[in-house]
Amino acid sequence: MPRAATTLGLAAAAATAAAVAAYLRRHRTSPLDARIDAVLAFWFGDGTKSIDVLQRSLWFARGSARDAADRAVAAAFGAGLIRAAVAGDLDGWAATPRGAVALIVVLDQLARHVFRGGDGAAVEEASRKARAVADRCFGAAGVWDAARCLSPAQHVFACMPVRHCVEIKSSTRLQCELIRMF
């Protein structure tokens, strides 16, 4: 075999190995990843807090409660989990409805808490990815019927990436998008 062909063969093999390694890195997380349970328990409660408390203290907090929520999210998860989700390292979570909701929460909600007042580009990138996950998993052509596989609160947060989408400016368009998805 000529030397040039051998070099090209090695380059192709190296490129294939790199592609396989990237795929495995992106899909190495198990749908049973304990972080899924941690995100869901943190965001939706572990049964010890009412929905009203979660709404006031975490989901739709204002003022000093919002600042406290930002600190709690940063302490519990930090930017590393969000960056891993944006990079695709947690894409394996979307293999189950619970994992998909956890991934959406990380990308669409936790990112807003961790990066508030700072890295707006990171929030936008995370929001775009959250929208893609929501569309792929729960949208009109999605894998699961959100109304059947999620709790009402989880269903609401599976819709939030549409609500936060910067491309949807009018409330009529927002309503159409939500109806289309769910």
Backbone bond lengths (Angstrom), bond angles and torsions (degrees), N, CA, C in turn:
res aa  C-N    CA-C-N  psi(-1)  N-CA   C-N-CA  omega(-1)  CA-C   N-CA-C  phi
1 M - - - 1.456 - - 1.525 108.14 -
2 P 1.329 118.00 131.22 1.459 120.26 179.08 1.519 111.29 -61.32
3 R 1.327 115.65 150.91 1.467 122.16 -178.44 1.532 112.25 -58.11
4 A 1.336 118.27 -40.29 1.462 121.64 179.88 1.523 110.70 -62.31
5 A 1.335 117.33 -40.22 1.463 120.68 179.44 1.523 110.46 -66.56
6 T 1.324 116.59 -38.50 1.458 120.32 177.80 1.528 110.55 -64.19
7 T 1.321 116.97 -43.11 1.457 121.07 179.34 1.521 110.56 -63.24
8 L 1.341 116.66 -43.14 1.462 119.65 178.13 1.525 110.77 -65.06
9 G 1.331 116.51 -38.57 1.457 120.21 177.94 1.519 111.79 -62.76
10 L 1.324 116.58 -42.02 1.470 120.53 177.82 1.521 111.17 -66.65
11 A 1.325 116.68 -38.51 1.466 120.16 178.56 1.521 110.36 -64.74
12 A 1.317 116.12 -41.92 1.465 119.89 178.64 1.526 110.48 -65.56
13 A 1.336 116.09 -41.64 1.469 120.00 178.21 1.529 110.60 -63.32
14 A 1.329 116.58 -40.89 1.464 120.34 178.83 1.519 110.56 -65.13
15 A 1.328 117.04 -41.53 1.470 120.64 178.64 1.523 110.55 -64.28
16 T 1.321 116.95 -40.65 1.461 120.80 177.93 1.522 110.58 -64.70
17 A 1.329 116.64 -44.35 1.467 120.34 178.64 1.521 110.95 -61.50
18 A 1.335 117.13 -40.58 1.465 120.69 178.48 1.523 110.70 -64.10
19 A 1.333 116.37 -40.77 1.463 120.07 179.20 1.528 110.80 -65.79
20 V 1.315 117.46 -41.67 1.468 121.39 178.08 1.526 110.11 -64.49
21 A 1.322 117.35 -43.01 1.467 120.79 178.65 1.515 110.74 -62.12
22 A 1.331 117.86 -41.69 1.472 120.93 178.49 1.525 110.26 -63.89
23 Y 1.343 116.97 -42.05 1.461 120.61 178.35 1.528 110.43 -61.51
24 L 1.319 116.42 -47.84 1.464 120.19 -179.21 1.522 111.42 -63.73
25 R 1.331 117.20 -37.90 1.459 120.70 178.05 1.526 110.10 -63.42
26 R 1.329 117.04 -40.64 1.462 121.16 -179.29 1.521 112.28 -71.37
27 H 1.300 117.62 -29.16 1.460 121.08 -174.43 1.526 112.73 -111.70
28 R 1.309 116.10 19.48 1.465 118.49 -177.36 1.521 112.75 -77.90
29 T 1.313 117.87 -17.89 1.448 119.63 -179.31 1.521 109.49 -75.96
30 S 1.263 115.64 138.19 1.451 121.50 179.11 1.519 109.15 -87.22
31 P 1.349 116.76 146.70 1.457 118.10 174.14 1.531 111.21 -62.86
32 L 1.321 116.51 -12.96 1.462 120.92 177.88 1.525 111.38 -96.19
33 D 1.309 117.15 11.95 1.463 124.23 179.70 1.530 109.52 -49.65
34 A 1.314 116.94 126.91 1.469 121.91 -178.68 1.524 112.04 -61.70
35 R 1.329 116.43 -22.89 1.471 118.87 178.69 1.521 111.53 -67.10
36 I 1.323 118.12 -26.99 1.465 120.74 175.74 1.518 109.12 -60.75
37 D 1.333 115.92 -50.08 1.467 120.01 179.05 1.523 111.29 -61.92
38 A 1.330 117.15 -38.54 1.469 120.09 179.71 1.525 111.01 -64.18
39 V 1.322 117.33 -43.60 1.470 120.56 179.14 1.525 110.18 -64.52
40 L 1.325 116.88 -47.54 1.465 120.02 -178.29 1.524 111.93 -64.03
41 A 1.324 117.28 -41.70 1.471 120.19 178.64 1.521 110.99 -65.64
42 F 1.313 116.92 -40.85 1.463 120.34 179.06 1.521 110.44 -65.23
43 W 1.338 117.52 -47.40 1.456 120.59 -171.92 1.528 113.01 -79.95
44 F 1.322 117.07 -40.43 1.462 120.70 -175.95 1.525 113.32 -103.98
45 G 1.314 116.26 -1.16 1.454 120.28 177.70 1.506 112.19 89.66
46 D 1.293 113.18 160.67 1.464 119.52 -179.58 1.529 110.79 -108.73
47 G 1.329 115.48 17.79 1.457 120.32 -179.43 1.517 113.12 97.08
48 T 1.339 118.12 -8.71 1.461 120.37 -178.50 1.526 112.60 -94.43
49 K 1.351 117.32 -13.97 1.462 121.03 179.87 1.521 109.59 -117.27
50 S 1.324 115.35 141.01 1.458 119.17 177.51 1.528 109.64 -77.17
51 I 1.310 115.53 162.51 1.465 121.03 176.75 1.530 109.47 -60.47
52 D 1.325 117.55 -37.93 1.476 120.44 179.01 1.523 111.48 -59.58
53 V 1.327 116.92 -42.80 1.466 120.94 179.37 1.524 109.78 -65.20
54 L 1.343 117.41 -44.59 1.460 120.70 178.83 1.525 111.06 -61.55
55 Q 1.335 117.01 -40.50 1.463 120.07 179.66 1.528 111.37 -62.13
56 R 1.317 116.40 -45.09 1.469 120.36 -177.49 1.520 113.12 -74.85
57 S 1.330 117.03 -36.05 1.460 119.27 -172.16 1.522 114.76 -96.95
58 L 1.336 118.21 -15.55 1.450 119.42 -173.95 1.529 112.29 -137.02
59 W 1.301 117.54 -59.19 1.450 121.01 -170.80 1.526 113.61 -65.91
60 F 1.322 115.96 -51.27 1.468 120.08 -174.36 1.524 110.30 -126.62
61 A 1.313 115.56 37.33 1.466 121.82 -177.27 1.525 110.44 -66.56
62 R 1.312 115.35 149.74 1.459 122.79 178.15 1.526 109.44 -127.93
63 G 1.314 115.92 156.05 1.466 121.50 174.37 1.511 113.36 60.44
64 S 1.335 115.06 -132.94 1.466 119.84 -176.57 1.530 111.92 -66.51
65 A 1.335 117.32 -28.23 1.474 119.90 176.58 1.532 110.19 -66.01
66 R 1.333 116.48 -36.86 1.465 120.23 177.37 1.524 110.53 -66.62
67 D 1.323 116.53 -42.17 1.466 120.17 177.80 1.527 110.60 -60.93
68 A 1.341 115.82 -41.55 1.470 120.41 178.11 1.527 110.63 -64.67
69 A 1.336 116.65 -39.71 1.466 120.35 178.18 1.526 110.30 -64.22
70 D 1.327 116.85 -41.91 1.471 120.62 177.76 1.524 110.85 -58.77
71 R 1.319 116.03 -44.67 1.471 120.14 179.49 1.530 111.11 -65.44
72 A 1.330 116.96 -40.67 1.470 120.70 -179.33 1.532 111.13 -64.84
73 V 1.332 116.68 -42.69 1.468 120.37 179.09 1.525 109.69 -64.96
74 A 1.331 116.62 -45.48 1.473 120.11 -179.58 1.525 110.84 -61.78
75 A 1.321 116.82 -40.32 1.466 120.31 -179.95 1.531 111.50 -68.85
76 A 1.321 116.75 -37.90 1.467 120.55 -176.78 1.525 112.55 -76.79
77 F 1.343 117.36 -36.39 1.460 119.31 -171.33 1.525 114.39 -127.84
78 G 1.311 117.67 -31.98 1.458 120.92 -179.67 1.516 113.48 64.24
79 A 1.304 115.73 -179.96 1.459 122.01 -177.36 1.527 112.23 -76.84
80 G 1.323 117.63 -21.78 1.463 120.99 -176.31 1.516 113.36 -60.25
81 L 1.321 117.36 -43.48 1.460 121.31 -179.75 1.534 110.20 -64.64
82 I 1.322 116.10 -40.43 1.463 120.49 -179.52 1.523 110.05 -66.91
83 R 1.309 116.36 -45.27 1.470 119.63 179.42 1.525 111.39 -63.08
84 A 1.326 116.64 -37.94 1.466 120.24 176.93 1.529 110.26 -63.79
85 A 1.326 116.86 -40.12 1.468 120.50 178.78 1.519 111.26 -65.77
86 V 1.316 117.33 -43.15 1.468 121.01 178.86 1.523 110.58 -64.23
87 A 1.323 117.19 -38.43 1.467 121.77 -179.25 1.524 112.64 -71.35
88 G 1.333 117.04 -11.99 1.459 120.10 -179.80 1.507 113.93 96.02
89 D 1.331 117.20 1.26 1.459 120.29 -178.09 1.525 113.29 -68.80
90 L 1.331 117.75 -16.33 1.464 121.09 179.70 1.526 111.85 -110.44
91 D 1.321 117.71 14.30 1.464 120.87 -178.94 1.522 112.60 -57.40
92 G 1.318 117.48 -28.26 1.456 121.25 177.73 1.519 113.44 -61.02
93 W 1.331 116.84 -21.05 1.468 120.22 177.97 1.528 111.18 -61.10
94 A 1.319 117.61 -30.32 1.461 121.40 -175.64 1.526 112.63 -72.69
95 A 1.320 117.93 6.25 1.462 121.64 178.57 1.527 112.21 -74.11
96 T 1.330 117.48 -14.36 1.463 121.51 178.11 1.525 108.82 -133.40
97 P 1.334 118.48 155.72 1.466 119.60 177.60 1.533 112.45 -58.22
98 R 1.333 117.29 -43.38 1.469 120.24 179.75 1.522 111.17 -62.90
99 G 1.320 116.15 -42.88 1.453 119.99 178.81 1.516 111.73 -65.34
100 A 1.342 116.49 -39.38 1.469 120.06 178.84 1.523 110.65 -63.05
101 V 1.325 117.17 -42.41 1.477 119.79 178.25 1.529 109.77 -64.99
102 A 1.318 117.33 -41.25 1.464 119.81 178.38 1.529 110.40 -61.38
103 L 1.319 116.90 -42.39 1.463 120.86 178.47 1.528 110.86 -63.48
104 I 1.320 117.17 -42.06 1.467 121.09 177.35 1.522 110.39 -62.68
105 V 1.321 117.36 -42.76 1.475 120.80 178.86 1.524 110.38 -61.91
106 V 1.327 117.21 -44.36 1.471 120.39 178.88 1.522 109.94 -58.89
107 L 1.332 115.90 -48.89 1.462 120.62 -174.57 1.523 113.63 -73.98
108 D 1.314 117.00 -39.64 1.460 119.84 -172.47 1.521 113.89 -97.15
109 Q 1.302 118.35 -29.36 1.459 120.67 -175.87 1.533 112.76 -107.24
110 L 1.335 115.99 -55.30 1.463 118.26 -176.99 1.526 111.06 -61.99
111 A 1.338 116.63 -36.22 1.471 119.66 178.05 1.523 110.88 -59.95
112 R 1.314 117.75 -39.22 1.466 121.13 179.59 1.526 111.30 -64.70
113 H 1.317 116.43 -36.53 1.472 119.92 178.38 1.523 111.41 -72.39
114 V 1.321 116.62 -47.03 1.464 120.40 -174.58 1.528 111.71 -69.28
115 F 1.329 117.22 -39.37 1.470 120.36 -174.69 1.527 113.69 -101.52
116 R 1.320 118.80 10.36 1.470 121.30 -178.45 1.530 110.50 -56.34
117 G 1.307 115.38 130.28 1.456 120.27 177.64 1.516 114.00 75.89
118 G 1.314 116.13 4.96 1.462 119.09 -176.98 1.503 112.39 -126.69
119 D 1.297 115.84 -102.73 1.461 122.66 -172.13 1.531 111.33 -83.08
120 G 1.329 115.87 84.95 1.458 121.36 179.79 1.517 112.80 -63.72
121 A 1.327 116.53 -33.76 1.466 120.04 179.39 1.529 110.52 -64.98
122 A 1.322 116.85 -36.79 1.468 120.49 178.61 1.527 110.32 -65.40
123 V 1.325 116.47 -39.83 1.466 120.48 178.84 1.533 109.92 -65.13
124 E 1.316 117.02 -44.13 1.469 120.03 179.88 1.526 111.32 -63.11
125 E 1.311 117.13 -42.72 1.464 120.59 179.49 1.531 110.48 -64.29
126 A 1.329 116.47 -42.56 1.460 120.59 178.28 1.531 110.58 -64.71
127 S 1.325 116.81 -39.81 1.470 120.60 179.12 1.521 111.73 -63.73
128 R 1.326 116.87 -41.66 1.475 119.93 178.03 1.533 110.55 -61.46
129 K 1.305 115.68 -42.73 1.471 119.08 179.86 1.532 110.02 -66.98
130 A 1.336 117.70 -39.44 1.466 121.16 177.84 1.522 110.56 -60.42
131 R 1.334 115.98 -41.82 1.467 120.09 179.02 1.521 109.99 -62.14
132 A 1.313 117.31 -42.03 1.470 121.13 179.63 1.533 110.87 -63.80
133 V 1.326 117.08 -41.78 1.468 120.97 178.36 1.525 110.04 -64.19
134 A 1.339 116.68 -45.02 1.465 120.64 179.46 1.526 111.04 -61.06
135 D 1.326 116.87 -44.81 1.470 120.25 178.55 1.518 111.50 -62.08
136 R 1.335 116.05 -46.75 1.471 121.01 -176.25 1.523 111.80 -66.36
137 C 1.322 116.91 -38.68 1.463 119.82 -173.63 1.525 114.36 -92.27
138 F 1.347 116.73 -36.93 1.459 119.46 -171.84 1.521 113.99 -125.40
139 G 1.331 118.26 -4.50 1.461 121.69 -177.93 1.518 112.06 -67.77
140 A 1.332 115.40 -175.86 1.462 121.13 -177.00 1.524 112.04 -54.40
141 A 1.321 116.98 -37.88 1.468 120.67 179.03 1.530 110.57 -104.89
142 G 1.320 116.31 20.36 1.458 121.55 -174.80 1.512 113.78 -72.02
143 V 1.312 113.52 173.90 1.456 121.92 -176.97 1.530 111.59 -75.00
144 W 1.325 117.13 -36.70 1.467 120.81 -174.47 1.523 111.52 -126.07
145 D 1.308 114.70 156.53 1.461 122.38 172.91 1.532 106.35 -90.90
146 A 1.317 115.91 107.77 1.464 120.75 -174.76 1.524 112.09 -58.77
147 A 1.320 117.52 -36.21 1.466 120.60 -178.38 1.520 111.71 -65.04
148 R 1.315 116.56 -25.29 1.469 119.75 -178.43 1.515 113.37 -95.10
149 C 1.331 118.10 -28.48 1.464 118.37 -174.21 1.510 115.34 -107.49
150 L 1.315 117.95 -2.60 1.465 120.15 -178.11 1.519 110.75 -122.55
151 S 1.311 115.24 154.08 1.462 119.40 171.59 1.525 107.57 -69.39
152 P 1.327 118.51 163.18 1.474 119.25 178.15 1.536 112.68 -56.32
153 A 1.310 117.63 -41.67 1.469 120.11 179.96 1.526 110.77 -66.01
154 Q 1.331 117.45 -42.05 1.462 120.39 177.93 1.526 110.73 -63.52
155 H 1.321 116.59 -38.28 1.458 121.57 178.53 1.535 110.11 -60.99
156 V 1.317 116.59 -44.74 1.474 120.67 178.47 1.521 110.39 -57.74
157 F 1.322 117.15 -46.20 1.462 119.67 -177.40 1.529 112.62 -75.51
158 A 1.324 118.26 -21.07 1.459 120.00 171.63 1.531 110.35 -69.14
159 C 1.332 116.82 -25.56 1.471 122.27 177.66 1.529 112.79 -84.51
160 M 1.302 119.01 -20.37 1.461 122.03 -173.14 1.529 114.94 -56.87
161 P 1.319 120.17 -34.71 1.470 117.31 178.08 1.532 112.86 -58.37
162 V 1.327 116.75 -31.17 1.461 119.82 176.26 1.526 109.33 -69.32
163 R 1.288 116.35 -42.63 1.476 120.88 179.21 1.522 111.18 -61.74
164 H 1.313 116.98 -36.18 1.461 121.55 -177.55 1.528 113.72 -87.63
165 C 1.313 117.41 -3.53 1.462 121.22 -175.77 1.526 110.73 -64.87
166 V 1.327 115.83 122.66 1.464 119.98 -177.21 1.526 111.76 -71.03
167 E 1.324 118.10 -20.93 1.458 120.46 179.87 1.527 112.57 -74.94
168 I 1.326 116.53 -19.62 1.470 120.07 -178.71 1.522 107.93 -98.38
169 K 1.307 116.55 103.99 1.458 120.83 -174.78 1.528 112.27 -97.23
170 S 1.323 118.72 -36.73 1.463 119.82 -174.97 1.525 110.87 -91.22
171 S 1.319 115.59 149.02 1.464 119.42 179.38 1.522 110.71 -68.42
172 T 1.324 118.08 -30.72 1.462 120.51 177.40 1.523 109.92 -64.81
173 R 1.308 116.76 -45.11 1.469 120.28 178.57 1.526 110.02 -63.84
174 L 1.337 117.30 -39.33 1.461 121.21 177.83 1.525 110.13 -60.07
175 Q 1.320 116.93 -46.79 1.459 120.26 179.41 1.528 110.79 -60.65
176 C 1.322 116.96 -42.89 1.471 120.74 178.88 1.529 111.09 -61.90
177 E 1.314 116.84 -42.35 1.454 120.88 179.18 1.523 111.44 -64.03
178 L 1.321 116.68 -43.10 1.468 119.84 179.30 1.520 111.17 -65.31
179 I 1.320 117.06 -41.39 1.455 120.27 177.76 1.525 110.13 -63.50
180 R 1.338 116.76 -42.26 1.452 121.57 179.04 1.531 111.07 -60.71
181 M 1.335 115.03 -42.22 1.464 118.46 -177.48 1.517 112.98 -74.16
182 F 1.322 116.46 -40.43 1.458 118.71 -171.36 1.499 110.82 -126.30
